[in-house]
Amino acid sequence: MTESSEPAWIETVPAEAWTGELAELRGTCADRETGKVDHVLLVHSLNPRGLRGHLAVYGAAMAGTRGLRKVDRELIALSVSQLNGCHY
């Protein structure tokens, strides 16, 4: 796989402009310290149903491992992301 010098472009609705169903989801998506929404969630802004689905899958994955501490689940997620070449 070659790395492109051009970033991907996906149309989004800026988080500060979310209304209706998106506005209801913003509290779940936004970083508690900065109030910003990560790009991986922002790409769903044109499809709130898709965003709900993304959040549901993430929640199920994190809740489905109750035998692990939250910090351990997060470390596993970080390790998998690094192995997959994710930059976030």
Biopython code that builds the backbone (N, CA, C, O; Angstrom):
import numpy as np
from Bio.PDB.StructureBuilder import StructureBuilder

atoms = [
    (1, "MET", "N", (0.843, -1.162, 0.000)),
    (1, "MET", "CA", (0.000, 0.000, 0.000)),
    (1, "MET", "C", (0.895, 1.233, 0.000)),
    (1, "MET", "O", (1.859, 1.303, 0.761)),
    (2, "THR", "N", (0.579, 2.200, -0.848)),
    (2, "THR", "CA", (1.354, 3.428, -0.884)),
    (2, "THR", "C", (0.599, 4.513, -0.147)),
    (2, "THR", "O", (-0.631, 4.528, -0.121)),
    (3, "GLU", "N", (1.341, 5.405, 0.442)),
    (3, "GLU", "CA", (0.727, 6.488, 1.196)),
    (3, "GLU", "C", (0.505, 7.676, 0.277)),
    (3, "GLU", "O", (1.429, 8.113, -0.408)),
    (4, "SER", "N", (-0.704, 8.198, 0.258)),
    (4, "SER", "CA", (-1.039, 9.331, -0.579)),
    (4, "SER", "C", (-0.633, 10.624, 0.108)),
    (4, "SER", "O", (-0.712, 10.734, 1.331)),
    (5, "SER", "N", (-0.201, 11.597, -0.674)),
    (5, "SER", "CA", (0.120, 12.901, -0.097)),
    (5, "SER", "C", (-1.135, 13.750, 0.057)),
    (5, "SER", "O", (-1.113, 14.775, 0.738)),
    (6, "GLU", "N", (-2.231, 13.327, -0.575)),
    (6, "GLU", "CA", (-3.498, 14.034, -0.475)),
    (6, "GLU", "C", (-4.369, 13.392, 0.605)),
    (6, "GLU", "O", (-4.592, 12.181, 0.580)),
    (7, "PRO", "N", (-4.860, 14.192, 1.550)),
    (7, "PRO", "CA", (-5.753, 13.613, 2.563)),
    (7, "PRO", "C", (-7.101, 13.257, 1.945)),
    (7, "PRO", "O", (-7.516, 13.833, 0.940)),
    (8, "ALA", "N", (-7.762, 12.310, 2.562)),
    (8, "ALA", "CA", (-9.116, 11.953, 2.118)),
    (8, "ALA", "C", (-10.044, 13.115, 2.447)),
    (8, "ALA", "O", (-9.833, 13.829, 3.427)),
    (9, "TRP", "N", (-11.056, 13.297, 1.638)),
    (9, "TRP", "CA", (-12.022, 14.356, 1.886)),
    (9, "TRP", "C", (-13.408, 13.739, 1.986)),
    (9, "TRP", "O", (-13.888, 13.099, 1.050)),
    (10, "ILE", "N", (-14.024, 13.935, 3.106)),
    (10, "ILE", "CA", (-15.374, 13.440, 3.333)),
    (10, "ILE", "C", (-16.189, 14.617, 3.843)),
    (10, "ILE", "O", (-15.794, 15.292, 4.794)),
    (11, "GLU", "N", (-17.324, 14.858, 3.207)),
    (11, "GLU", "CA", (-18.182, 15.953, 3.639)),
    (11, "GLU", "C", (-18.717, 15.656, 5.037)),
    (11, "GLU", "O", (-19.146, 14.538, 5.323)),
    (12, "THR", "N", (-18.687, 16.653, 5.890)),
    (12, "THR", "CA", (-19.202, 16.504, 7.257)),
    (12, "THR", "C", (-19.973, 17.761, 7.645)),
    (12, "THR", "O", (-19.871, 18.803, 6.997)),
    (13, "VAL", "N", (-20.733, 17.635, 8.700)),
    (13, "VAL", "CA", (-21.383, 18.780, 9.323)),
    (13, "VAL", "C", (-20.517, 19.133, 10.532)),
    (13, "VAL", "O", (-20.313, 18.286, 11.402)),
    (14, "PRO", "N", (-20.005, 20.359, 10.607)),
    (14, "PRO", "CA", (-19.188, 20.733, 11.771)),
    (14, "PRO", "C", (-19.956, 20.486, 13.070)),
    (14, "PRO", "O", (-21.141, 20.804, 13.166)),
    (15, "ALA", "N", (-19.284, 19.928, 14.049)),
    (15, "ALA", "CA", (-19.945, 19.545, 15.301)),
    (15, "ALA", "C", (-20.675, 20.709, 15.960)),
    (15, "ALA", "O", (-21.723, 20.514, 16.576)),
    (16, "GLU", "N", (-20.136, 21.905, 15.838)),
    (16, "GLU", "CA", (-20.785, 23.057, 16.472)),
    (16, "GLU", "C", (-22.088, 23.446, 15.757)),
    (16, "GLU", "O", (-22.865, 24.247, 16.277)),
    (17, "ALA", "N", (-22.326, 22.879, 14.565)),
    (17, "ALA", "CA", (-23.553, 23.159, 13.814)),
    (17, "ALA", "C", (-24.558, 22.012, 13.895)),
    (17, "ALA", "O", (-25.588, 22.055, 13.223)),
    (18, "TRP", "N", (-24.280, 20.993, 14.700)),
    (18, "TRP", "CA", (-25.195, 19.859, 14.811)),
    (18, "TRP", "C", (-26.514, 20.314, 15.426)),
    (18, "TRP", "O", (-26.545, 21.049, 16.413)),
    (19, "THR", "N", (-27.602, 19.854, 14.811)),
    (19, "THR", "CA", (-28.941, 20.146, 15.318)),
    (19, "THR", "C", (-29.731, 18.848, 15.357)),
    (19, "THR", "O", (-29.291, 17.821, 14.840)),
    (20, "GLY", "N", (-30.898, 18.908, 15.973)),
    (20, "GLY", "CA", (-31.786, 17.757, 16.012)),
    (20, "GLY", "C", (-31.129, 16.525, 16.606)),
    (20, "GLY", "O", (-30.538, 16.579, 17.685)),
    (21, "GLU", "N", (-31.241, 15.400, 15.881)),
    (21, "GLU", "CA", (-30.714, 14.124, 16.364)),
    (21, "GLU", "C", (-29.203, 14.191, 16.598)),
    (21, "GLU", "O", (-28.697, 13.617, 17.562)),
    (22, "LEU", "N", (-28.484, 14.891, 15.717)),
    (22, "LEU", "CA", (-27.031, 15.025, 15.910)),
    (22, "LEU", "C", (-26.718, 15.773, 17.198)),
    (22, "LEU", "O", (-25.811, 15.392, 17.938)),
    (23, "ALA", "N", (-27.468, 16.839, 17.465)),
    (23, "ALA", "CA", (-27.237, 17.606, 18.687)),
    (23, "ALA", "C", (-27.430, 16.729, 19.922)),
    (23, "ALA", "O", (-26.717, 16.880, 20.915)),
    (24, "GLU", "N", (-28.401, 15.807, 19.857)),
    (24, "GLU", "CA", (-28.634, 14.887, 20.970)),
    (24, "GLU", "C", (-27.437, 13.963, 21.183)),
    (24, "GLU", "O", (-27.150, 13.569, 22.314)),
    (25, "LEU", "N", (-26.743, 13.619, 20.108)),
    (25, "LEU", "CA", (-25.616, 12.688, 20.186)),
    (25, "LEU", "C", (-24.298, 13.383, 20.549)),
    (25, "LEU", "O", (-23.341, 12.727, 20.961)),
    (26, "ARG", "N", (-24.251, 14.697, 20.396)),
    (26, "ARG", "CA", (-22.985, 15.413, 20.585)),
    (26, "ARG", "C", (-22.376, 15.181, 21.962)),
    (26, "ARG", "O", (-21.162, 15.014, 22.077)),
    (27, "GLY", "N", (-23.189, 15.169, 22.994)),
    (27, "GLY", "CA", (-22.677, 14.950, 24.339)),
    (27, "GLY", "C", (-21.981, 13.608, 24.492)),
    (27, "GLY", "O", (-21.047, 13.474, 25.283)),
    (28, "THR", "N", (-22.428, 12.623, 23.742)),
    (28, "THR", "CA", (-21.830, 11.293, 23.768)),
    (28, "THR", "C", (-20.529, 11.259, 22.974)),
    (28, "THR", "O", (-19.615, 10.496, 23.289)),
    (29, "CYS", "N", (-20.457, 12.100, 21.937)),
    (29, "CYS", "CA", (-19.319, 12.061, 21.005)),
    (29, "CYS", "C", (-18.185, 13.016, 21.358)),
    (29, "CYS", "O", (-17.018, 12.727, 21.090)),
    (30, "ALA", "N", (-18.522, 14.138, 21.951)),
    (30, "ALA", "CA", (-17.521, 15.186, 22.168)),
    (30, "ALA", "C", (-16.568, 14.832, 23.308)),
    (30, "ALA", "O", (-16.966, 14.241, 24.312)),
    (31, "ASP", "N", (-15.315, 15.203, 23.130)),
    (31, "ASP", "CA", (-14.308, 15.045, 24.171)),
    (31, "ASP", "C", (-14.729, 15.888, 25.372)),
    (31, "ASP", "O", (-15.101, 17.050, 25.209)),
    (32, "ARG", "N", (-14.676, 15.337, 26.536)),
    (32, "ARG", "CA", (-15.143, 16.043, 27.741)),
    (32, "ARG", "C", (-14.301, 17.267, 28.072)),
    (32, "ARG", "O", (-14.806, 18.229, 28.652)),
    (33, "GLU", "N", (-13.026, 17.239, 27.711)),
    (33, "GLU", "CA", (-12.145, 18.367, 28.027)),
    (33, "GLU", "C", (-12.187, 19.463, 26.967)),
    (33, "GLU", "O", (-12.229, 20.647, 27.300)),
    (34, "THR", "N", (-12.175, 19.074, 25.689)),
    (34, "THR", "CA", (-12.080, 20.056, 24.612)),
    (34, "THR", "C", (-13.405, 20.364, 23.942)),
    (34, "THR", "O", (-13.551, 21.418, 23.322)),
    (35, "GLY", "N", (-14.375, 19.465, 24.055)),
    (35, "GLY", "CA", (-15.639, 19.642, 23.376)),
    (35, "GLY", "C", (-15.594, 19.291, 21.895)),
    (35, "GLY", "O", (-16.600, 19.416, 21.197)),
    (36, "LYS", "N", (-14.437, 18.854, 21.411)),
    (36, "LYS", "CA", (-14.283, 18.508, 19.996)),
    (36, "LYS", "C", (-14.739, 17.078, 19.742)),
    (36, "LYS", "O", (-14.684, 16.222, 20.626)),
    (37, "VAL", "N", (-15.193, 16.840, 18.508)),
    (37, "VAL", "CA", (-15.624, 15.508, 18.076)),
    (37, "VAL", "C", (-14.541, 14.943, 17.168)),
    (37, "VAL", "O", (-14.147, 15.589, 16.197)),
    (38, "ASP", "N", (-14.053, 13.738, 17.478)),
    (38, "ASP", "CA", (-13.019, 13.097, 16.664)),
    (38, "ASP", "C", (-13.510, 12.868, 15.244)),
    (38, "ASP", "O", (-14.701, 12.656, 15.016)),
    (39, "HIS", "N", (-12.590, 12.912, 14.296)),
    (39, "HIS", "CA", (-12.927, 12.724, 12.886)),
    (39, "HIS", "C", (-13.608, 11.389, 12.636)),
    (39, "HIS", "O", (-14.501, 11.299, 11.794)),
    (40, "VAL", "N", (-13.197, 10.348, 13.358)),
    (40, "VAL", "CA", (-13.782, 9.022, 13.143)),
    (40, "VAL", "C", (-15.292, 9.031, 13.447)),
    (40, "VAL", "O", (-16.036, 8.207, 12.914)),
    (41, "LEU", "N", (-15.731, 9.941, 14.281)),
    (41, "LEU", "CA", (-17.161, 10.088, 14.567)),
    (41, "LEU", "C", (-17.794, 11.168, 13.688)),
    (41, "LEU", "O", (-18.947, 11.044, 13.277)),
    (42, "LEU", "N", (-17.042, 12.216, 13.407)),
    (42, "LEU", "CA", (-17.544, 13.326, 12.600)),
    (42, "LEU", "C", (-17.955, 12.883, 11.197)),
    (42, "LEU", "O", (-18.857, 13.473, 10.602)),
    (43, "VAL", "N", (-17.307, 11.857, 10.668)),
    (43, "VAL", "CA", (-17.654, 11.397, 9.318)),
    (43, "VAL", "C", (-19.075, 10.851, 9.243)),
    (43, "VAL", "O", (-19.619, 10.700, 8.150)),
    (44, "HIS", "N", (-19.670, 10.558, 10.367)),
    (44, "HIS", "CA", (-21.045, 10.063, 10.402)),
    (44, "HIS", "C", (-22.071, 11.197, 10.483)),
    (44, "HIS", "O", (-23.271, 10.936, 10.569)),
    (45, "SER", "N", (-21.618, 12.434, 10.456)),
    (45, "SER", "CA", (-22.520, 13.554, 10.715)),
    (45, "SER", "C", (-23.624, 13.705, 9.665)),
    (45, "SER", "O", (-24.648, 14.326, 9.949)),
    (46, "LEU", "N", (-23.445, 13.164, 8.476)),
    (46, "LEU", "CA", (-24.497, 13.211, 7.464)),
    (46, "LEU", "C", (-25.502, 12.072, 7.639)),
    (46, "LEU", "O", (-26.533, 12.031, 6.968)),
    (47, "ASN", "N", (-25.185, 11.147, 8.550)),
    (47, "ASN", "CA", (-26.039, 9.989, 8.763)),
    (47, "ASN", "C", (-26.105, 9.672, 10.258)),
    (47, "ASN", "O", (-25.377, 8.802, 10.736)),
    (48, "PRO", "N", (-26.967, 10.367, 10.998)),
    (48, "PRO", "CA", (-27.052, 10.138, 12.441)),
    (48, "PRO", "C", (-27.306, 8.677, 12.806)),
    (48, "PRO", "O", (-26.829, 8.207, 13.839)),
    (49, "ARG", "N", (-28.043, 7.964, 11.978)),
    (49, "ARG", "CA", (-28.294, 6.538, 12.250)),
    (49, "ARG", "C", (-26.974, 5.760, 12.213)),
    (49, "ARG", "O", (-26.752, 4.873, 13.037)),
    (50, "GLY", "N", (-26.112, 6.089, 11.267)),
    (50, "GLY", "CA", (-24.797, 5.456, 11.193)),
    (50, "GLY", "C", (-23.952, 5.788, 12.415)),
    (50, "GLY", "O", (-23.225, 4.937, 12.926)),
    (51, "LEU", "N", (-24.052, 7.039, 12.884)),
    (51, "LEU", "CA", (-23.325, 7.438, 14.089)),
    (51, "LEU", "C", (-23.820, 6.652, 15.297)),
    (51, "LEU", "O", (-23.019, 6.178, 16.104)),
    (52, "ARG", "N", (-25.132, 6.513, 15.421)),
    (52, "ARG", "CA", (-25.684, 5.707, 16.528)),
    (52, "ARG", "C", (-25.167, 4.267, 16.458)),
    (52, "ARG", "O", (-24.830, 3.668, 17.479)),
    (53, "GLY", "N", (-25.110, 3.720, 15.232)),
    (53, "GLY", "CA", (-24.597, 2.366, 15.045)),
    (53, "GLY", "C", (-23.143, 2.251, 15.457)),
    (53, "GLY", "O", (-22.759, 1.292, 16.126)),
    (54, "HIS", "N", (-22.330, 3.223, 15.063)),
    (54, "HIS", "CA", (-20.907, 3.230, 15.427)),
    (54, "HIS", "C", (-20.763, 3.250, 16.952)),
    (54, "HIS", "O", (-19.988, 2.484, 17.525)),
    (55, "LEU", "N", (-21.516, 4.133, 17.589)),
    (55, "LEU", "CA", (-21.456, 4.228, 19.051)),
    (55, "LEU", "C", (-21.930, 2.946, 19.716)),
    (55, "LEU", "O", (-21.391, 2.547, 20.748)),
    (56, "ALA", "N", (-22.929, 2.299, 19.136)),
    (56, "ALA", "CA", (-23.448, 1.045, 19.701)),
    (56, "ALA", "C", (-22.406, -0.069, 19.610)),
    (56, "ALA", "O", (-22.216, -0.824, 20.564)),
    (57, "VAL", "N", (-21.735, -0.171, 18.467)),
    (57, "VAL", "CA", (-20.701, -1.199, 18.311)),
    (57, "VAL", "C", (-19.563, -0.956, 19.293)),
    (57, "VAL", "O", (-19.093, -1.886, 19.947)),
    (58, "TYR", "N", (-19.119, 0.298, 19.397)),
    (58, "TYR", "CA", (-18.046, 0.631, 20.336)),
    (58, "TYR", "C", (-18.478, 0.303, 21.769)),
    (58, "TYR", "O", (-17.725, -0.298, 22.536)),
    (59, "GLY", "N", (-19.703, 0.708, 22.114)),
    (59, "GLY", "CA", (-20.194, 0.444, 23.466)),
    (59, "GLY", "C", (-20.280, -1.039, 23.771)),
    (59, "GLY", "O", (-19.937, -1.474, 24.870)),
    (60, "ALA", "N", (-20.741, -1.823, 22.791)),
    (60, "ALA", "CA", (-20.850, -3.273, 22.987)),
    (60, "ALA", "C", (-19.472, -3.898, 23.155)),
    (60, "ALA", "O", (-19.288, -4.788, 23.986)),
    (61, "ALA", "N", (-18.514, -3.439, 22.377)),
    (61, "ALA", "CA", (-17.161, -3.986, 22.482)),
    (61, "ALA", "C", (-16.548, -3.673, 23.842)),
    (61, "ALA", "O", (-15.883, -4.518, 24.441)),
    (62, "MET", "N", (-16.774, -2.473, 24.315)),
    (62, "MET", "CA", (-16.184, -2.084, 25.595)),
    (62, "MET", "C", (-16.944, -2.692, 26.782)),
    (62, "MET", "O", (-16.331, -3.044, 27.790)),
    (63, "ALA", "N", (-18.252, -2.816, 26.671)),
    (63, "ALA", "CA", (-19.044, -3.383, 27.764)),
    (63, "ALA", "C", (-18.975, -4.904, 27.785)),
    (63, "ALA", "O", (-19.215, -5.524, 28.821)),
    (64, "GLY", "N", (-18.652, -5.501, 26.658)),
    (64, "GLY", "CA", (-18.617, -6.954, 26.564)),
    (64, "GLY", "C", (-17.400, -7.583, 27.207)),
    (64, "GLY", "O", (-17.235, -8.803, 27.179)),
    (65, "THR", "N", (-16.557, -6.760, 27.780)),
    (65, "THR", "CA", (-15.326, -7.256, 28.412)),
    (65, "THR", "C", (-15.281, -6.817, 29.866)),
    (65, "THR", "O", (-14.289, -6.249, 30.322)),
    (66, "ARG", "N", (-16.346, -7.079, 30.580)),
    (66, "ARG", "CA", (-16.452, -6.611, 31.973)),
    (66, "ARG", "C", (-15.383, -7.191, 32.892)),
    (66, "ARG", "O", (-15.118, -6.632, 33.955)),
    (67, "GLY", "N", (-14.770, -8.297, 32.501)),
    (67, "GLY", "CA", (-13.722, -8.888, 33.324)),
    (67, "GLY", "C", (-12.429, -8.090, 33.307)),
    (67, "GLY", "O", (-11.507, -8.372, 34.072)),
    (68, "LEU", "N", (-12.363, -7.090, 32.429)),
    (68, "LEU", "CA", (-11.175, -6.247, 32.327)),
    (68, "LEU", "C", (-11.483, -4.852, 32.865)),
    (68, "LEU", "O", (-12.608, -4.361, 32.773)),
    (69, "ARG", "N", (-10.457, -4.237, 33.425)),
    (69, "ARG", "CA", (-10.616, -2.844, 33.851)),
    (69, "ARG", "C", (-10.713, -1.962, 32.605)),
    (69, "ARG", "O", (-10.221, -2.334, 31.540)),
    (70, "LYS", "N", (-11.345, -0.800, 32.735)),
    (70, "LYS", "CA", (-11.490, 0.122, 31.603)),
    (70, "LYS", "C", (-10.126, 0.461, 31.008)),
    (70, "LYS", "O", (-9.980, 0.495, 29.786)),
    (71, "VAL", "N", (-9.149, 0.705, 31.833)),
    (71, "VAL", "CA", (-7.820, 1.058, 31.329)),
    (71, "VAL", "C", (-7.237, -0.080, 30.499)),
    (71, "VAL", "O", (-6.560, 0.172, 29.503)),
    (72, "ASP", "N", (-7.485, -1.323, 30.890)),
    (72, "ASP", "CA", (-6.998, -2.471, 30.117)),
    (72, "ASP", "C", (-7.696, -2.568, 28.766)),
    (72, "ASP", "O", (-7.065, -2.852, 27.748)),
    (73, "ARG", "N", (-9.022, -2.325, 28.768)),
    (73, "ARG", "CA", (-9.759, -2.339, 27.493)),
    (73, "ARG", "C", (-9.231, -1.267, 26.559)),
    (73, "ARG", "O", (-9.069, -1.504, 25.362)),
    (74, "GLU", "N", (-8.962, -0.088, 27.104)),
    (74, "GLU", "CA", (-8.443, 1.014, 26.287)),
    (74, "GLU", "C", (-7.044, 0.688, 25.762)),
    (74, "GLU", "O", (-6.728, 1.014, 24.618)),
    (75, "LEU", "N", (-6.213, 0.059, 26.570)),
    (75, "LEU", "CA", (-4.867, -0.324, 26.111)),
    (75, "LEU", "C", (-4.935, -1.364, 24.993)),
    (75, "LEU", "O", (-4.146, -1.321, 24.049)),
    (76, "ILE", "N", (-5.871, -2.286, 25.103)),
    (76, "ILE", "CA", (-6.056, -3.282, 24.039)),
    (76, "ILE", "C", (-6.503, -2.581, 22.764)),
    (76, "ILE", "O", (-5.987, -2.866, 21.683)),
    (77, "ALA", "N", (-7.457, -1.670, 22.884)),
    (77, "ALA", "CA", (-7.935, -0.930, 21.709)),
    (77, "ALA", "C", (-6.798, -0.132, 21.077)),
    (77, "ALA", "O", (-6.677, -0.086, 19.853)),
    (78, "LEU", "N", (-5.971, 0.492, 21.901)),
    (78, "LEU", "CA", (-4.824, 1.243, 21.393)),
    (78, "LEU", "C", (-3.859, 0.323, 20.660)),
    (78, "LEU", "O", (-3.387, 0.659, 19.574)),
    (79, "SER", "N", (-3.566, -0.821, 21.235)),
    (79, "SER", "CA", (-2.644, -1.774, 20.611)),
    (79, "SER", "C", (-3.173, -2.265, 19.266)),
    (79, "SER", "O", (-2.423, -2.359, 18.294)),
    (80, "VAL", "N", (-4.462, -2.575, 19.216)),
    (80, "VAL", "CA", (-5.063, -3.030, 17.956)),
    (80, "VAL", "C", (-5.004, -1.921, 16.913)),
    (80, "VAL", "O", (-4.687, -2.178, 15.752)),
    (81, "SER", "N", (-5.305, -0.692, 17.317)),
    (81, "SER", "CA", (-5.229, 0.431, 16.384)),
    (81, "SER", "C", (-3.818, 0.604, 15.843)),
    (81, "SER", "O", (-3.634, 0.841, 14.650)),
    (82, "GLN", "N", (-2.837, 0.489, 16.703)),
    (82, "GLN", "CA", (-1.446, 0.616, 16.251)),
    (82, "GLN", "C", (-1.086, -0.515, 15.299)),
    (82, "GLN", "O", (-0.441, -0.276, 14.278)),
    (83, "LEU", "N", (-1.486, -1.724, 15.607)),
    (83, "LEU", "CA", (-1.212, -2.854, 14.707)),
    (83, "LEU", "C", (-1.893, -2.683, 13.348)),
    (83, "LEU", "O", (-1.370, -3.126, 12.326)),
    (84, "ASN", "N", (-3.055, -2.041, 13.343)),
    (84, "ASN", "CA", (-3.788, -1.797, 12.109)),
    (84, "ASN", "C", (-3.313, -0.554, 11.375)),
    (84, "ASN", "O", (-3.812, -0.244, 10.293)),
    (85, "GLY", "N", (-2.361, 0.158, 11.948)),
    (85, "GLY", "CA", (-1.832, 1.349, 11.289)),
    (85, "GLY", "C", (-2.708, 2.583, 11.422)),
    (85, "GLY", "O", (-2.560, 3.534, 10.653)),
    (86, "CYS", "N", (-3.628, 2.580, 12.398)),
    (86, "CYS", "CA", (-4.456, 3.769, 12.616)),
    (86, "CYS", "C", (-3.618, 4.871, 13.241)),
    (86, "CYS", "O", (-2.788, 4.607, 14.110)),
    (87, "HIS", "N", (-3.829, 6.090, 12.807)),
    (87, "HIS", "CA", (-3.029, 7.206, 13.343)),
    (87, "HIS", "C", (-3.697, 7.900, 14.518)),
    (87, "HIS", "O", (-3.096, 8.797, 15.111)),
    (88, "TYR", "N", (-4.895, 7.526, 14.870)),
    (88, "TYR", "CA", (-5.578, 8.155, 15.991)),
    (88, "TYR", "C", (-5.740, 7.233, 17.155)),
    (88, "TYR", "O", (-6.300, 7.624, 18.179)),
]
sb = StructureBuilder()
sb.init_structure("model")
sb.init_model(0)
sb.init_chain("A")
sb.init_seg("    ")
for serial, (resi, resn, name, xyz) in enumerate(atoms, 1):
    if name == "N":
        sb.init_residue(resn, " ", resi, " ")
    sb.init_atom(name, np.array(xyz, "f"), 0.0, 1.0, " ", f" {name:<3s}", serial, name[0])
structure = sb.get_structure()
